[in-house]
Amino acid sequence: GSIAAQPNVLLICVDDLKPTIGSYGDPFARTPNIDRLAKRGVLFESAYCNQAVCSPSRNALMTSLRPQTLGIYELSTNFRKAAPDAVTLAQHFRQHGYRTEAMGKIFHKGHGNIEDEASWTIPHWTPKASTYALPESTSTKRDSKNGPRGNATENAPAEDSFYADGQVALEAVKRLQSAAQKPDEPFFIAVGFIRPHLPFVAPQKYWDLYPSAEIPMPKVTEPPAGAPSYAGQFGGELRQYADMPLEGNINDAQTRRLIHGYYAATSYMDAQLGLVLDALDASGLDKNTVIVLWGDHGWHLGDHRFWCKHTNY
């Protein structure tokens, strides 16, 4: 069928997602929902982020202004300080008669940064979720500039809706069901999932998808030959977590656990995406909705001895 003049838009943003995804050729990944979405649309195989940090990358997506233009390369400065009159993607839709809604992480909030009220018809929605399900995940804490941190991973017998992404998915389902009752009002709904961002927490069933002995370990463990020393980084974000070494190599057992956790958290997020896609299809809204799934930047899993983001590799 033909798409109407004002198609709905469902924008799904995923934090720290690298292409450890079935549809991107990773045979180990269990990502059935991203894969089925990829099959029904266009799969971008050469997509590059503007900056390998959450906030600048999200600002670029939402304002069409590069980090170089805004002059913002970190997390704490709100983009309106640099460009008070910027029209965000959501704002543009809002100005053209769309109802704009957001839940979960779209812009980078926190570290002193704030949500963008002008973008949303109704205030942005944040889940009320604990980061960890198990007491032992926070039995030791490490102070960091971003507050005390527990462990880098958690494998818990928890329900999907215990964690933030499960709650965001259920809220998105409600919003889609409600939007289906208002067919004359086009929507721009932004759904932000935080996993697989650290800490790699996920219900046990997602850990169980991946046999520990089969976790793909890094093949290249040295920085690129001849690369300038400042082009890499020492994984400072990971080292904020209580069970990680403050300096030096992350050993093989830790590496295996972290990569396992990253895959588990990715599959957990993928299952939440599935709830949202199912709700869209069940409501009939899929016939007239453009779906965009976007990751803000990649993530190092011990390749070249690098962890986290913050590099141009």
C-alpha positions as a Python dict, from the first residue, in 0.01 Angstrom:
ca = {
    (1, 'G'): (0, 0, 0),
    (2, 'S'): (100, 362, -36),
    (3, 'I'): (235, 562, 256),
    (4, 'A'): (9, 857, 339),
    (5, 'A'): (128, 1218, 313),
    (6, 'Q'): (214, 1228, 684),
    (7, 'P'): (352, 886, 780),
    (8, 'N'): (412, 813, 1147),
    (9, 'V'): (773, 787, 1261),
    (10, 'L'): (906, 542, 1522),
    (11, 'L'): (1268, 627, 1608),
    (12, 'I'): (1451, 368, 1819),
    (13, 'C'): (1787, 473, 1965),
    (14, 'V'): (2020, 212, 2115),
    (15, 'D'): (2310, 303, 2343),
    (16, 'D'): (2665, 176, 2276),
    (17, 'L'): (2551, -81, 2017),
    (18, 'K'): (2817, -222, 1786),
    (19, 'P'): (2732, -450, 1489),
    (20, 'T'): (2725, -765, 1706),
    (21, 'I'): (2397, -830, 1526),
    (22, 'G'): (2282, -1125, 1315),
    (23, 'S'): (2178, -908, 1021),
    (24, 'Y'): (2525, -751, 1018),
    (25, 'G'): (2688, -1090, 975),
    (26, 'D'): (2764, -1186, 1337),
    (27, 'P'): (2684, -1560, 1351),
    (28, 'F'): (2710, -1568, 1732),
    (29, 'A'): (2459, -1289, 1802),
    (30, 'R'): (2098, -1373, 1888),
    (31, 'T'): (1913, -1064, 1766),
    (32, 'P'): (1595, -1196, 1598),
    (33, 'N'): (1401, -869, 1626),
    (34, 'I'): (1664, -638, 1482),
    (35, 'D'): (1713, -903, 1211),
    (36, 'R'): (1344, -914, 1115),
    (37, 'L'): (1331, -535, 1111),
    (38, 'A'): (1638, -530, 882),
    (39, 'K'): (1467, -775, 646),
    (40, 'R'): (1167, -549, 593),
    (41, 'G'): (1367, -234, 532),
    (42, 'V'): (1701, -88, 431),
    (43, 'L'): (2012, -210, 612),
    (44, 'F'): (2279, 62, 622),
    (45, 'E'): (2616, -111, 600),
    (46, 'S'): (2834, 201, 588),
    (47, 'A'): (2693, 421, 862),
    (48, 'Y'): (2942, 633, 1055),
    (49, 'C'): (2891, 825, 1375),
    (50, 'N'): (2991, 1191, 1406),
    (51, 'Q'): (3167, 1138, 1738),
    (52, 'A'): (3222, 824, 1944),
    (53, 'V'): (3056, 974, 2254),
    (54, 'C'): (2684, 962, 2343),
    (55, 'S'): (2590, 1327, 2366),
    (56, 'P'): (2771, 1471, 2061),
    (57, 'S'): (2649, 1182, 1845),
    (58, 'R'): (2287, 1225, 1959),
    (59, 'N'): (2307, 1602, 1915),
    (60, 'A'): (2422, 1546, 1556),
    (61, 'L'): (2132, 1310, 1486),
    (62, 'M'): (1869, 1536, 1642),
    (63, 'T'): (1995, 1878, 1521),
    (64, 'S'): (2180, 1792, 1196),
    (65, 'L'): (2469, 1996, 1334),
    (66, 'R'): (2812, 1837, 1357),
    (67, 'P'): (3008, 1839, 1684),
    (68, 'Q'): (3252, 2076, 1509),
    (69, 'T'): (2963, 2318, 1440),
    (70, 'L'): (2823, 2305, 1793),
    (71, 'G'): (3168, 2296, 1951),
    (72, 'I'): (3042, 2037, 2200),
    (73, 'Y'): (3247, 1719, 2236),
    (74, 'E'): (3149, 1609, 2588),
    (75, 'L'): (2843, 1505, 2789),
    (76, 'S'): (2768, 1800, 3013),
    (77, 'T'): (2694, 2090, 2776),
    (78, 'N'): (2341, 2119, 2639),
    (79, 'F'): (2331, 2182, 2265),
    (80, 'R'): (2103, 2488, 2312),
    (81, 'K'): (2396, 2671, 2475),
    (82, 'A'): (2572, 2659, 2139),
    (83, 'A'): (2267, 2674, 1911),
    (84, 'P'): (1967, 2819, 2099),
    (85, 'D'): (1759, 2838, 1779),
    (86, 'A'): (1836, 2490, 1650),
    (87, 'V'): (1526, 2303, 1530),
    (88, 'T'): (1553, 1941, 1637),
    (89, 'L'): (1420, 1654, 1430),
    (90, 'A'): (1133, 1606, 1677),
    (91, 'Q'): (1063, 1980, 1687),
    (92, 'H'): (1039, 1990, 1308),
    (93, 'F'): (774, 1718, 1316),
    (94, 'R'): (598, 1895, 1602),
    (95, 'Q'): (584, 2218, 1400),
    (96, 'H'): (418, 2023, 1118),
    (97, 'G'): (125, 1888, 1318),
    (98, 'Y'): (280, 1575, 1466),
    (99, 'R'): (242, 1459, 1824),
    (100, 'T'): (600, 1405, 1945),
    (101, 'E'): (675, 1174, 2236),
    (102, 'A'): (991, 1032, 2389),
    (103, 'M'): (1080, 767, 2644),
    (104, 'G'): (1418, 641, 2759),
    (105, 'K'): (1747, 778, 2631),
    (106, 'I'): (1719, 999, 2323),
    (107, 'F'): (1919, 1310, 2407),
    (108, 'H'): (2195, 1263, 2663),
    (109, 'K'): (2057, 1358, 3005),
    (110, 'G'): (2269, 1371, 3317),
    (111, 'H'): (2626, 1487, 3382),
    (112, 'G'): (2464, 1832, 3410),
    (113, 'N'): (2288, 1800, 3073),
    (114, 'I'): (1908, 1826, 3038),
    (115, 'E'): (1621, 1705, 2820),
    (116, 'D'): (1495, 1930, 2538),
    (117, 'E'): (1142, 2045, 2623),
    (118, 'A'): (1085, 2214, 2287),
    (119, 'S'): (1114, 1876, 2113),
    (120, 'W'): (827, 1695, 2282),
    (121, 'T'): (452, 1756, 2282),
    (122, 'I'): (427, 1587, 2620),
    (123, 'P'): (715, 1570, 2871),
    (124, 'H'): (982, 1308, 2814),
    (125, 'W'): (920, 982, 3007),
    (126, 'T'): (1190, 816, 3222),
    (127, 'P'): (1157, 467, 3372),
    (128, 'K'): (1186, 421, 3748),
    (129, 'A'): (1419, 124, 3749),
    (130, 'S'): (1711, 1, 3956),
    (131, 'T'): (2032, -64, 3766),
    (132, 'Y'): (2094, -397, 3943),
    (133, 'A'): (1870, -679, 4064),
    (134, 'L'): (2118, -863, 4289),
    (135, 'P'): (2259, -727, 4617),
    (136, 'E'): (2603, -874, 4537),
    (137, 'S'): (2625, -653, 4226),
    (138, 'T'): (2669, -354, 4455),
    (139, 'S'): (2827, -522, 4759),
    (140, 'T'): (3142, -329, 4672),
    (141, 'K'): (3120, 11, 4508),
    (142, 'R'): (3380, 227, 4340),
    (143, 'D'): (3357, 604, 4351),
    (144, 'S'): (3382, 767, 4012),
    (145, 'K'): (3327, 1121, 3888),
    (146, 'N'): (2979, 1000, 3786),
    (147, 'G'): (2888, 862, 4128),
    (148, 'P'): (2946, 520, 4289),
    (149, 'R'): (2947, 220, 4054),
    (150, 'G'): (2874, -147, 4120),
    (151, 'N'): (2990, -441, 3907),
    (152, 'A'): (3037, -427, 3530),
    (153, 'T'): (2804, -725, 3470),
    (154, 'E'): (2499, -891, 3623),
    (155, 'N'): (2335, -1224, 3540),
    (156, 'A'): (2011, -1219, 3741),
    (157, 'P'): (1693, -1429, 3763),
    (158, 'A'): (1496, -1108, 3699),
    (159, 'E'): (1192, -1029, 3486),
    (160, 'D'): (1254, -825, 3171),
    (161, 'S'): (1045, -542, 3317),
    (162, 'F'): (1269, -514, 3625),
    (163, 'Y'): (1530, -325, 3424),
    (164, 'A'): (1485, 11, 3253),
    (165, 'D'): (1460, -114, 2894),
    (166, 'G'): (1176, -351, 2980),
    (167, 'Q'): (983, -61, 3131),
    (168, 'V'): (1055, 165, 2832),
    (169, 'A'): (927, -107, 2596),
    (170, 'L'): (602, -147, 2792),
    (171, 'E'): (550, 229, 2790),
    (172, 'A'): (613, 238, 2413),
    (173, 'V'): (355, -38, 2365),
    (174, 'K'): (100, 173, 2559),
    (175, 'R'): (180, 482, 2354),
    (176, 'L'): (139, 292, 2027),
    (177, 'Q'): (-193, 142, 2138),
    (178, 'S'): (-311, 491, 2230),
    (179, 'A'): (-184, 638, 1899),
    (180, 'A'): (-387, 377, 1710),
    (181, 'Q'): (-701, 532, 1864),
    (182, 'K'): (-610, 870, 1708),
    (183, 'P'): (-555, 790, 1340),
    (184, 'D'): (-593, 1156, 1238),
    (185, 'E'): (-297, 1266, 1448),
    (186, 'P'): (40, 1158, 1303),
    (187, 'F'): (310, 1074, 1559),
    (188, 'F'): (685, 1091, 1602),
    (189, 'I'): (763, 849, 1887),
    (190, 'A'): (1124, 815, 2005),
    (191, 'V'): (1212, 507, 2211),
    (192, 'G'): (1555, 496, 2375),
    (193, 'F'): (1708, 171, 2499),
    (194, 'I'): (2017, 189, 2724),
    (195, 'R'): (2148, -164, 2687),
    (196, 'P'): (2402, -282, 2581),
    (197, 'H'): (2560, 21, 2754),
    (198, 'L'): (2754, -66, 3071),
    (199, 'P'): (2686, -221, 3313),
    (200, 'F'): (2603, -536, 3115),
    (201, 'V'): (2300, -640, 3318),
    (202, 'A'): (2037, -877, 3179),
    (203, 'P'): (1799, -1149, 3293),
    (204, 'Q'): (1961, -1491, 3309),
    (205, 'K'): (1773, -1631, 3007),
    (206, 'Y'): (1967, -1394, 2781),
    (207, 'W'): (2300, -1503, 2928),
    (208, 'D'): (2188, -1863, 2870),
    (209, 'L'): (2160, -1799, 2494),
    (210, 'Y'): (2539, -1792, 2479),
    (211, 'P'): (2757, -2085, 2595),
    (212, 'S'): (3042, -1932, 2794),
    (213, 'A'): (3304, -2155, 2632),
    (214, 'E'): (3204, -2032, 2286),
    (215, 'I'): (3229, -1657, 2354),
    (216, 'P'): (3427, -1502, 2064),
    (217, 'M'): (3745, -1363, 2218),
    (218, 'P'): (3939, -1070, 2065),
    (219, 'K'): (4155, -1184, 1771),
    (220, 'V'): (4369, -870, 1754),
    (221, 'T'): (4511, -778, 2093),
    (222, 'E'): (4769, -511, 2007),
    (223, 'P'): (4702, -151, 1904),
    (224, 'P'): (4743, -91, 1527),
    (225, 'A'): (5110, -82, 1426),
    (226, 'G'): (5245, 269, 1390),
    (227, 'A'): (4931, 430, 1531),
    (228, 'P'): (4981, 742, 1743),
    (229, 'S'): (4958, 667, 2115),
    (230, 'Y'): (4676, 919, 2168),
    (231, 'A'): (4451, 746, 1911),
    (232, 'G'): (4361, 470, 2156),
    (233, 'Q'): (4242, 491, 2514),
    (234, 'F'): (4274, 293, 2836),
    (235, 'G'): (3905, 207, 2894),
    (236, 'G'): (3849, 456, 3173),
    (237, 'E'): (3471, 415, 3158),
    (238, 'L'): (3495, 40, 3225),
    (239, 'R'): (3745, 97, 3508),
    (240, 'Q'): (3485, 297, 3699),
    (241, 'Y'): (3311, -34, 3782),
    (242, 'A'): (3388, -198, 4116),
    (243, 'D'): (3504, -539, 3990),
    (244, 'M'): (3739, -410, 3717),
    (245, 'P'): (4113, -339, 3753),
    (246, 'L'): (4195, 32, 3783),
    (247, 'E'): (4484, -8, 3539),
    (248, 'G'): (4663, -272, 3332),
    (249, 'N'): (4517, -545, 3114),
    (250, 'I'): (4169, -689, 3153),
    (251, 'N'): (4247, -1061, 3191),
    (252, 'D'): (4098, -1343, 2982),
    (253, 'A'): (3836, -1445, 3239),
    (254, 'Q'): (3717, -1084, 3274),
    (255, 'T'): (3722, -1040, 2895),
    (256, 'R'): (3510, -1352, 2846),
    (257, 'R'): (3261, -1239, 3111),
    (258, 'L'): (3235, -887, 2966),
    (259, 'I'): (3184, -1004, 2607),
    (260, 'H'): (2927, -1259, 2731),
    (261, 'G'): (2751, -978, 2918),
    (262, 'Y'): (2755, -750, 2614),
    (263, 'Y'): (2588, -1018, 2399),
    (264, 'A'): (2336, -1095, 2676),
    (265, 'A'): (2248, -726, 2719),
    (266, 'T'): (2214, -690, 2340),
    (267, 'S'): (1973, -986, 2324),
    (268, 'Y'): (1778, -847, 2618),
    (269, 'M'): (1741, -512, 2439),
    (270, 'D'): (1649, -696, 2118),
    (271, 'A'): (1364, -874, 2298),
    (272, 'Q'): (1229, -536, 2417),
    (273, 'L'): (1246, -408, 2060),
    (274, 'G'): (1038, -715, 1967),
    (275, 'L'): (758, -607, 2204),
    (276, 'V'): (749, -264, 2040),
    (277, 'L'): (748, -401, 1683),
    (278, 'D'): (475, -651, 1775),
    (279, 'A'): (259, -373, 1920),
    (280, 'L'): (307, -160, 1610),
    (281, 'D'): (206, -448, 1384),
    (282, 'A'): (-88, -555, 1602),
    (283, 'S'): (-229, -201, 1597),
    (284, 'G'): (-219, -181, 1217),
    (285, 'L'): (5, 127, 1245),
    (286, 'D'): (288, -55, 1063),
    (287, 'K'): (113, 14, 730),
    (288, 'N'): (191, 384, 765),
    (289, 'T'): (493, 410, 995),
    (290, 'V'): (856, 471, 909),
    (291, 'I'): (1078, 280, 1157),
    (292, 'V'): (1436, 390, 1219),
    (293, 'L'): (1673, 188, 1439),
    (294, 'W'): (1994, 374, 1520),
    (295, 'G'): (2296, 322, 1745),
    (296, 'D'): (2485, 627, 1867),
    (297, 'H'): (2833, 476, 1814),
    (298, 'G'): (3021, 149, 1836),
    (299, 'W'): (3199, -10, 2130),
    (300, 'H'): (3533, -187, 2181),
    (301, 'L'): (3524, -535, 2335),
    (302, 'G'): (3895, -585, 2395),
    (303, 'D'): (3991, -556, 2028),
    (304, 'H'): (4337, -390, 2006),
    (305, 'R'): (4326, -405, 2392),
    (306, 'F'): (4066, -125, 2378),
    (307, 'W'): (3745, -115, 2582),
    (308, 'C'): (3450, 124, 2556),
    (309, 'K'): (3409, 405, 2305),
    (310, 'H'): (3600, 737, 2288),
    (311, 'T'): (3820, 638, 1993),
    (312, 'N'): (3794, 694, 1619),
    (313, 'Y'): (3868, 328, 1550),
}
